[in-house]
Amino acid sequence: MSANAKRPYLAIIAGLFILGMTAGHVGAQTPASGTDRVAKRYSAAQQPASAAPASTDPGLETKIDKIPLPDFVQQKQTDPAVAQATGQAAAAMTAEGQAFDMQQSVQRGLDANPQMQAARSTLSGSEEYRRQALANFGPVGTVSYAFQRTDATTVGSTSLTLPGNQIINAVKGTNLSTTRTASTRQGYWQNLYQLQLQVTQPLFTGFRLLSTYQKAALTKEQAEANIKYTELTLVKGVQQAFLTLLQARANVLSNKDSVARLESQYKVAQAYYDVGLKPRLDVLQAESDLAQAEQDLLKAENSVLVQIAQLNSLLNLPLNQQTNYLGELSFLPFTMKIEDCLDQAYKQRPDLYMAVKSVQIAERDAKIAASPLYPQVQAQGTYTKSGNTLDLDLKDNSGSTTPQNTTVGITASLQAWDWGSTYFGLQAARDQVKKLQADLAKLRLDIGYQVKTFYLNLQDAAKRISVARTALEASKEGFRMAVARYQAQVGTSTDVLDAQARVSTAEFNLTQSLTDYQSALADLYVSMGVKNLSLMTN
């Protein structure tokens, strides 16, 4: 048969094939299709299902569906929430797979995260330091019991009579000395047991005790604010991880839709190639893009697993537990003005309150450093009971012992000089006060900048959401037109693949915009010092 005779047969085959493709695949890309999950999530207006043309050649469509996909295309299920959405939750959910939404996740983190336990322990310790500083105002009692053994020799003198001189004086009438002095040595021992009770009451310490107590009280107030600051930090961490998980899930769904569209295009290109209507290049391009989409899907699924592990860590749950985190990215309106946000931040930010307390604590440290410049006055009373037996009794008077002794007195002392040590320490403490005051001023500026930045980011993300939704609808329509043109033999495979890439980019941009919006909203609440667990506005 000649080439001219074969042309009518090829035209007939191509016509039937085009009709089958138009019926089976153009209609599959409409928003009403059950496989287009992204359209269901983001598109408000659905096109009627009747817009898709009816299939006129079921046999050809069946033939296309039977075309095998490349080996790297796999179906996976990695997220408990996705398993529940697809009807597999009944078999997959176990007793450990407890469900958490954002509010429940944040509350669980506040209850169980070790950061909160550490902050509470710090507060408890600061209260004990305050009580210690208060106790230092009272008298201090000291009880001591001592034993001392003494062995000694006493050196004395005695007068001795000289009989010879007496006789000579009597016979001759002389005046010779009749006595002389001689030294004596006598040994003795003594056991001394002594019980002493001493009470010391500070009267004036150069404001050291008062400043120390005030410092301890300020430290406790700072620890209380630190609990609120830790709560806000943890709330932000859990919310950001939760939003990242929702973004990863949305990317998984988007990538699955991308894989489904590329699978369809791959089958169409392969079928066209099999009947000799398209070159092998179209099949290779479709397979290459399908492989890239499959890689993106694998990365997105792994990101879901990583975020679940991070949330489990923040919530103090086992890392391998398949926790079911529930939620979706959505637009939550925020109506506060920037002025109100700034006012609330300056009033409620716990780190700003902690910085104020740090300045006050440094001022107390300066007073403590100056205390040696003042006289130190204290009262002291001592009672002593002594004896030469264990029970403080006097049985053997081998030495002199005072049985009881009581003394009461007041002592005042003033440090004369220390080569400038106290002065230099005082100057260093005053410089620390100035440094913390400057840090406080900088923190106030930083807080204003943070609130302004997050407020602008929130507005920017809100605008991008509207633009992204419009771009997604346009890209979907463009993809449908590219598929139709390709099946009508007036478009190229590159047009279809480029249109598919634009759909995937639009879906990613919409997901990113929604994530950025809620992330900026979470950052804005934290920057204002507001603990909003669910990000819902009143």
C-alpha positions as CSV (number, residue, x, y, z in Angstrom):
1,M,0.0,0.0,0.0
2,S,1.4,3.4,-1.0
3,A,1.9,6.3,1.4
4,N,-1.0,8.2,-0.1
5,A,-3.3,5.3,0.5
6,K,-2.2,5.1,4.2
7,R,-3.1,8.7,5.0
8,P,-6.9,8.2,5.2
9,Y,-6.4,5.4,7.8
10,L,-4.0,7.5,9.9
11,A,-6.4,10.4,9.8
12,I,-9.2,8.2,11.0
13,I,-7.1,6.8,13.9
14,A,-5.9,10.2,14.9
15,G,-9.4,11.6,15.0
16,L,-10.7,8.8,17.2
17,F,-7.7,9.2,19.5
18,I,-8.2,13.0,19.8
19,L,-11.9,12.5,20.7
20,G,-10.9,9.9,23.4
21,M,-8.2,12.1,24.8
22,T,-10.5,15.2,25.0
23,A,-13.2,13.2,26.7
24,G,-11.0,11.4,29.2
25,H,-8.4,14.0,30.2
26,V,-9.7,17.5,29.7
27,G,-12.6,16.8,31.9
28,A,-10.4,15.3,34.5
29,Q,-8.7,18.6,35.1
30,T,-11.8,20.7,35.9
31,P,-12.1,22.0,39.5
32,A,-15.1,19.7,40.1
33,S,-12.9,16.6,39.7
34,G,-12.4,14.5,42.8
35,T,-8.7,14.2,42.2
36,D,-8.1,17.9,42.2
37,R,-7.8,18.3,45.9
38,V,-6.0,21.7,45.8
39,A,-8.9,23.2,43.9
40,K,-11.3,22.0,46.6
41,R,-9.2,23.6,49.3
42,Y,-8.6,27.0,47.7
43,S,-11.2,27.6,45.0
44,A,-14.4,29.1,46.1
45,A,-16.3,28.9,42.8
46,Q,-16.6,25.4,41.3
47,Q,-17.3,24.8,37.7
48,P,-20.3,22.5,37.0
49,A,-19.5,18.9,36.3
50,S,-21.5,19.1,33.1
51,A,-18.9,21.3,31.5
52,A,-16.7,18.2,30.8
53,P,-17.6,16.5,27.5
54,A,-18.7,12.9,27.6
55,S,-16.4,10.2,26.6
56,T,-17.1,8.8,23.1
57,D,-14.5,6.0,23.1
58,P,-14.2,4.1,26.4
59,G,-12.0,1.5,24.8
60,L,-9.3,4.0,23.9
61,E,-9.4,5.6,27.4
62,T,-9.0,2.1,28.9
63,K,-6.0,1.5,26.7
64,I,-4.4,4.7,27.9
65,D,-5.1,3.8,31.5
66,K,-3.3,0.5,31.0
67,I,-0.1,2.2,30.0
68,P,2.4,1.4,32.8
69,L,4.1,4.2,34.7
70,P,7.8,4.4,35.4
71,D,9.2,2.3,38.3
72,F,10.0,5.3,40.4
73,V,6.3,6.3,40.8
74,Q,5.1,5.1,44.2
75,Q,2.2,5.7,46.4
76,K,3.0,6.5,50.0
77,Q,1.1,7.3,53.2
78,T,3.2,9.0,55.8
79,D,1.0,11.3,57.8
80,P,-1.7,10.1,60.2
81,A,-3.9,13.1,59.3
82,V,-3.8,12.1,55.6
83,A,-4.5,8.5,56.6
84,Q,-7.6,9.6,58.5
85,A,-8.8,11.8,55.6
86,T,-8.5,8.8,53.2
87,G,-10.5,6.5,55.4
88,Q,-7.6,4.5,56.8
89,A,-7.7,6.1,60.3
90,A,-9.8,3.3,61.8
91,A,-7.0,0.8,61.2
92,A,-4.0,3.1,61.7
93,M,-5.1,5.0,64.8
94,T,-4.0,3.4,68.1
95,A,-4.2,4.4,71.7
96,E,-1.0,6.4,71.5
97,G,-2.1,8.3,68.4
98,Q,-3.9,11.1,70.3
99,A,-5.3,13.9,68.2
100,F,-4.1,17.5,68.8
101,D,-5.2,20.7,67.2
102,M,-3.1,23.9,67.5
103,Q,-4.6,25.0,70.8
104,Q,-4.3,21.6,72.4
105,S,-0.7,21.2,71.1
106,V,0.3,24.5,72.7
107,Q,-1.4,23.7,76.0
108,R,0.3,20.3,76.1
109,G,3.6,22.0,75.5
110,L,3.0,24.5,78.3
111,D,2.1,21.6,80.7
112,A,4.8,19.1,79.8
113,N,7.8,20.9,78.1
114,P,11.0,20.8,80.3
115,Q,11.5,24.5,79.6
116,M,8.5,25.3,81.7
117,Q,9.6,23.0,84.5
118,A,13.0,24.8,84.5
119,A,11.3,28.2,84.7
120,R,9.1,27.1,87.6
121,S,12.1,25.7,89.5
122,T,13.9,29.0,89.0
123,L,10.9,30.8,90.5
124,S,10.8,28.4,93.5
125,G,14.5,29.0,94.1
126,S,14.2,32.7,93.9
127,E,11.5,32.6,96.6
128,E,13.9,30.6,98.9
129,Y,16.6,33.3,98.2
130,R,14.2,36.0,99.3
131,R,13.4,34.1,102.5
132,Q,17.1,33.7,103.2
133,A,17.7,37.4,102.8
134,L,14.8,38.2,105.1
135,A,16.2,35.8,107.7
136,N,19.5,37.7,107.7
137,F,17.9,40.6,109.6
138,G,17.5,38.4,112.7
139,P,20.0,37.5,115.4
140,V,22.5,34.7,114.8
141,G,23.1,32.3,117.6
142,T,26.2,30.2,118.0
143,V,26.7,27.3,120.5
144,S,30.2,25.9,121.1
145,Y,31.6,23.3,123.5
146,A,35.4,23.1,124.1
147,F,37.9,21.0,126.1
148,Q,41.4,22.2,127.1
149,R,44.1,20.3,129.1
150,T,46.8,22.3,130.8
151,D,50.1,20.9,132.3
152,A,52.4,23.6,133.6
153,T,55.1,24.5,136.2
154,T,54.8,27.5,138.6
155,V,58.1,29.3,139.4
156,G,58.0,31.1,142.8
157,S,60.3,32.4,145.6
158,T,60.7,31.7,149.3
159,S,62.8,33.2,152.2
160,L,65.4,30.9,154.0
161,T,66.9,31.6,157.5
162,L,70.7,31.7,157.8
163,P,71.5,30.4,161.3
164,G,75.3,31.1,161.0
165,N,74.7,34.8,160.5
166,Q,72.4,34.9,163.5
167,I,75.2,33.4,165.7
168,I,77.8,35.8,164.4
169,N,75.5,38.7,164.9
170,A,74.9,37.6,168.5
171,V,78.6,37.0,169.3
172,K,80.2,39.9,167.5
173,G,77.3,42.3,167.4
174,T,77.4,42.6,163.6
175,N,74.4,43.3,161.4
176,L,74.7,40.5,158.8
177,S,71.6,39.4,156.9
178,T,70.0,36.4,158.5
179,T,67.7,35.5,155.5
180,R,68.1,34.9,151.8
181,T,65.6,34.5,148.9
182,A,65.4,31.2,147.0
183,S,63.4,30.3,143.9
184,T,60.9,27.4,143.9
185,R,59.3,25.3,141.1
186,Q,55.9,23.6,141.5
187,G,54.1,21.6,138.8
188,Y,50.3,21.5,138.3
189,W,47.6,20.4,135.7
190,Q,44.1,21.5,134.8
191,N,41.2,20.1,132.7
192,L,38.9,22.8,131.4
193,Y,35.5,22.0,129.8
194,Q,33.7,25.1,128.4
195,L,30.2,25.6,127.0
196,Q,29.5,28.9,125.2
197,L,26.4,30.5,123.8
198,Q,26.9,33.6,121.6
199,V,24.1,35.8,120.0
200,T,25.0,38.4,117.4
201,Q,22.4,40.9,116.2
202,P,23.4,43.2,113.2
203,L,22.2,46.7,113.9
204,F,23.6,48.6,110.8
205,T,25.5,47.1,107.9
206,G,25.7,50.0,105.6
207,F,22.4,49.1,103.9
208,R,23.8,45.8,102.9
209,L,21.1,43.6,104.4
210,L,18.3,45.8,103.2
211,S,19.7,46.0,99.6
212,T,20.3,42.2,99.6
213,Y,16.6,41.6,100.6
214,Q,15.4,44.1,98.0
215,K,17.6,42.4,95.4
216,A,16.1,39.0,96.3
217,A,12.6,40.3,96.0
218,L,13.3,41.8,92.6
219,T,14.9,38.6,91.5
220,K,11.7,36.7,92.4
221,E,9.6,39.2,90.4
222,Q,11.9,38.8,87.5
223,A,11.5,35.0,87.8
224,E,7.8,35.4,87.7
225,A,8.1,37.4,84.5
226,N,10.5,34.8,83.1
227,I,7.7,32.2,83.4
228,K,5.5,34.4,81.1
229,Y,8.5,34.9,78.8
230,T,9.2,31.2,78.6
231,E,5.5,30.5,77.9
232,L,5.5,33.0,75.0
233,T,8.7,31.5,73.6
234,L,7.3,28.0,73.8
235,V,3.9,29.1,72.4
236,K,5.7,30.6,69.4
237,G,7.9,27.6,68.9
238,V,5.0,25.1,69.0
239,Q,2.8,27.3,66.7
240,Q,5.6,27.8,64.2
241,A,6.3,24.0,64.1
242,F,2.6,23.4,63.8
243,L,2.3,25.8,60.9
244,T,5.3,24.3,59.2
245,L,3.6,20.9,59.5
246,L,0.5,22.2,57.9
247,Q,2.5,23.7,55.1
248,A,4.3,20.4,54.6
249,R,1.0,18.6,54.4
250,A,-0.3,21.1,51.9
251,N,2.9,20.7,49.8
252,V,2.4,16.9,49.9
253,L,-1.2,17.3,48.5
254,S,0.0,19.8,45.9
255,N,2.9,17.5,44.8
256,K,0.5,14.5,44.6
257,D,-1.7,16.6,42.3
258,S,1.3,17.5,40.3
259,V,2.3,13.8,40.0
260,A,-1.2,12.9,39.0
261,R,-1.2,15.5,36.3
262,L,2.2,14.5,35.0
263,E,1.2,10.8,35.1
264,S,-1.8,11.7,32.9
265,Q,0.5,13.7,30.5
266,Y,3.0,10.8,30.4
267,K,0.3,8.3,29.4
268,V,-1.1,10.6,26.7
269,A,2.4,11.3,25.3
270,Q,3.2,7.5,25.4
271,A,-0.1,6.7,23.6
272,Y,0.5,9.4,21.0
273,Y,4.0,8.0,20.5
274,D,2.7,4.4,20.2
275,V,0.4,5.4,17.3
276,G,3.1,7.5,15.7
277,L,1.6,11.0,16.3
278,K,4.2,12.3,18.6
279,P,8.0,11.9,18.8
280,R,9.8,10.0,21.6
281,L,11.1,13.3,22.9
282,D,7.6,14.1,24.3
283,V,7.6,10.9,26.3
284,L,11.1,11.6,27.7
285,Q,10.2,15.1,28.7
286,A,7.0,14.0,30.4
287,E,9.0,11.2,32.2
288,S,11.7,13.6,33.3
289,D,9.2,16.1,34.8
290,L,7.3,13.2,36.4
291,A,10.5,12.0,38.1
292,Q,11.2,15.6,39.4
293,A,7.7,15.8,40.7
294,E,8.1,12.4,42.5
295,Q,11.3,13.7,44.1
296,D,9.5,16.8,45.3
297,L,6.8,14.6,46.7
298,L,9.3,12.5,48.6
299,K,10.9,15.6,50.1
300,A,7.5,16.9,51.2
301,E,6.5,13.6,52.8
302,N,9.8,13.5,54.7
303,S,9.3,17.1,55.8
304,V,5.9,16.0,57.3
305,L,7.7,13.3,59.3
306,V,10.4,15.7,60.5
307,Q,7.8,18.2,61.7
308,I,5.8,15.6,63.5
309,A,9.0,14.6,65.3
310,Q,9.7,18.2,66.2
311,L,6.2,18.7,67.5
312,N,6.5,15.5,69.6
313,S,9.7,16.8,71.0
314,L,8.2,20.2,71.9
315,L,5.2,18.4,73.5
316,N,7.4,15.9,75.4
317,L,5.9,13.0,73.5
318,P,7.8,9.9,72.2
319,L,9.5,10.8,68.9
320,N,8.3,7.6,67.2
321,Q,4.7,8.2,68.3
322,Q,2.4,8.8,65.3
323,T,0.5,11.7,66.8
324,N,-2.4,13.0,64.8
325,Y,-2.1,16.8,64.5
326,L,-5.3,18.3,63.1
327,G,-5.6,21.7,61.3
328,E,-5.4,23.4,58.0
329,L,-4.0,26.7,56.7
330,S,-6.6,29.4,56.6
331,F,-7.0,33.2,56.7
332,L,-7.7,34.6,60.1
333,P,-8.6,38.3,60.0
334,F,-6.7,40.7,62.3
335,T,-8.3,44.1,62.9
336,M,-6.0,45.8,65.5
337,K,-4.2,49.0,64.5
338,I,-0.5,49.4,64.8
339,E,-0.8,52.0,67.5
340,D,-2.8,49.6,69.7
341,C,-0.3,46.8,69.0
342,L,2.6,49.0,70.2
343,D,0.8,50.1,73.3
344,Q,-0.1,46.5,74.2
345,A,3.5,45.4,73.6
346,Y,5.0,48.1,75.9
347,K,2.6,47.1,78.6
348,Q,2.6,43.3,78.4
349,R,6.0,42.2,77.1
350,P,7.6,40.2,80.0
351,D,11.1,40.7,78.7
352,L,10.7,44.4,79.0
353,Y,9.5,44.0,82.5
354,M,12.5,41.7,83.2
355,A,14.9,44.4,81.8
356,V,13.4,47.0,84.2
357,K,13.9,44.6,87.1
358,S,17.5,44.0,86.0
359,V,18.2,47.7,86.3
360,Q,16.7,47.8,89.7
361,I,18.7,44.7,90.8
362,A,21.9,46.4,89.5
363,E,21.1,49.5,91.6
364,R,20.9,47.3,94.7
365,D,24.2,45.7,93.8
366,A,25.7,49.2,93.7
367,K,24.4,49.8,97.2
368,I,25.8,46.5,98.4
369,A,29.2,47.4,96.9
370,A,29.1,50.7,98.8
371,S,28.3,49.1,102.2
372,P,32.0,48.9,103.4
373,L,32.1,52.7,103.3
374,Y,29.7,52.9,106.2
375,P,30.3,51.8,109.8
376,Q,29.3,48.3,110.7
377,V,27.4,48.1,114.0
378,Q,26.4,44.9,115.8
379,A,25.3,43.9,119.3
380,Q,26.7,40.7,120.9
381,G,25.9,38.7,124.0
382,T,27.9,35.8,125.3
383,Y,27.2,33.3,128.1
384,T,30.0,30.9,129.1
385,K,29.9,28.0,131.6
386,S,33.1,26.3,132.6
387,G,34.2,23.2,134.6
388,N,36.8,20.6,134.9
389,T,34.5,17.6,134.2
390,L,32.4,16.7,131.2
391,D,29.2,17.9,132.9
392,L,30.9,21.3,133.6
393,D,31.1,20.6,137.3
394,L,34.0,21.6,139.6
395,K,35.4,18.5,141.4
396,D,39.1,18.9,141.4
397,N,40.4,22.4,142.1
398,S,43.7,21.8,140.6
399,G,43.6,25.2,138.9
400,S,41.7,28.4,138.9
401,T,38.4,28.2,136.9
402,T,35.5,30.7,136.5
403,P,32.3,28.7,136.6
404,Q,30.0,31.1,134.7
405,N,30.6,34.3,132.7
406,T,28.1,36.6,130.9
407,T,29.1,39.5,128.6
408,V,27.0,41.9,126.6
409,G,28.3,44.6,124.3
410,I,28.0,46.6,121.1
411,T,30.7,46.8,118.5
412,A,31.1,49.4,115.8
413,S,33.8,49.1,113.1
414,L,34.8,51.2,110.1
415,Q,37.1,50.1,107.4
416,A,40.0,52.6,107.3
417,W,41.5,51.7,103.9
418,D,41.7,48.9,101.4
419,W,43.8,50.4,98.7
420,G,40.8,51.4,96.6
421,S,39.2,48.0,96.4
422,T,35.8,49.1,97.6
423,Y,35.8,52.3,95.5
424,F,36.7,50.4,92.3
425,G,34.0,47.8,93.0
426,L,31.4,50.6,93.5
427,Q,32.4,52.3,90.2
428,A,32.1,49.0,88.4
429,A,28.6,48.4,89.9
430,R,27.5,51.9,88.8
431,D,28.8,51.3,85.3
432,Q,26.8,48.1,85.2
433,V,23.6,50.1,86.1
434,K,24.3,52.5,83.1
435,K,24.9,49.5,80.8
436,L,21.6,47.9,81.8
437,Q,19.7,51.2,81.4
438,A,21.1,51.5,77.9
439,D,20.1,47.8,77.2
440,L,16.6,48.6,78.4
441,A,16.3,51.6,76.0
442,K,17.5,49.4,73.2
443,L,15.1,46.6,74.0
444,R,12.2,49.1,73.9
445,L,13.3,50.2,70.4
446,D,13.7,46.6,69.3
447,I,10.2,45.7,70.6
448,G,8.7,48.6,68.5
449,Y,10.6,47.4,65.5
450,Q,9.5,43.8,65.9
451,V,5.8,44.7,66.3
452,K,6.0,47.0,63.2
453,T,7.8,44.4,61.2
454,F,5.4,41.6,62.0
455,Y,2.5,43.9,61.4
456,L,3.8,44.8,57.9
457,N,4.5,41.1,57.2
458,L,1.0,40.3,58.1
459,Q,-0.4,42.8,55.7
460,D,1.9,41.7,53.0
461,A,0.9,38.1,53.4
462,A,-2.8,39.0,53.3
463,K,-2.3,40.7,50.0
464,R,-0.3,37.9,48.6
465,I,-3.0,35.4,49.5
466,S,-5.5,37.2,47.2
467,V,-3.0,37.4,44.4
468,A,-2.0,33.7,44.8
469,R,-5.6,32.5,44.6
470,T,-6.1,34.5,41.4
471,A,-2.8,33.1,39.9
472,L,-3.9,29.6,40.9
473,E,-7.2,29.8,39.0
474,A,-5.5,31.3,36.0
475,S,-2.7,28.7,35.9
476,K,-5.3,25.9,36.2
477,E,-7.2,27.3,33.3
478,G,-4.0,27.7,31.3
479,F,-3.1,24.0,32.0
480,R,-6.5,22.8,30.8
481,M,-6.1,24.9,27.6
482,A,-2.6,23.5,27.1
483,V,-3.8,19.9,27.5
484,A,-6.6,20.6,25.0
485,R,-4.3,22.2,22.5
486,Y,-1.8,19.3,22.8
487,Q,-4.6,16.7,22.2
488,A,-5.8,18.8,19.2
489,Q,-2.3,18.6,17.7
490,V,-1.9,22.4,17.8
491,G,0.2,22.5,21.0
492,T,3.5,21.0,22.1
493,S,4.4,18.8,25.1
494,T,6.6,21.7,26.4
495,D,3.5,23.9,26.6
496,V,1.7,21.3,28.8
497,L,4.7,20.8,31.0
498,D,5.3,24.5,31.4
499,A,1.6,25.0,32.3
500,Q,1.8,22.2,34.8
501,A,4.9,23.8,36.4
502,R,2.9,27.1,36.6
503,V,0.1,25.3,38.4
504,S,2.5,23.7,40.9
505,T,4.2,27.1,41.5
506,A,0.9,28.8,42.0
507,E,-0.2,26.1,44.5
508,F,3.1,26.5,46.3
509,N,2.8,30.3,46.4
510,L,-0.7,30.1,47.9
511,T,0.4,27.6,50.5
512,Q,3.5,29.8,51.3
513,S,1.3,32.9,51.5
514,L,-1.1,31.3,54.0
515,T,1.8,30.0,56.0
516,D,3.5,33.4,56.1
517,Y,0.2,35.0,57.1
518,Q,-0.4,32.7,60.1
519,S,3.3,32.7,61.0
520,A,3.3,36.6,61.0
521,L,0.1,36.5,63.1
522,A,1.8,34.2,65.6
523,D,4.9,36.4,65.7
524,L,2.7,39.5,66.1
525,Y,0.8,38.1,69.1
526,V,4.1,37.1,70.8
527,S,5.7,40.4,70.1
528,M,2.7,42.1,71.9
529,G,3.1,39.8,74.9
530,V,-0.3,38.1,74.2
531,K,-0.6,34.3,74.7
532,N,-3.0,33.3,71.9
533,L,-3.0,29.5,71.8
534,S,-5.2,29.1,68.7
535,L,-4.4,32.4,66.8
536,M,-8.2,33.0,66.7
537,T,-9.1,36.7,66.9
538,N,-11.8,38.0,69.2
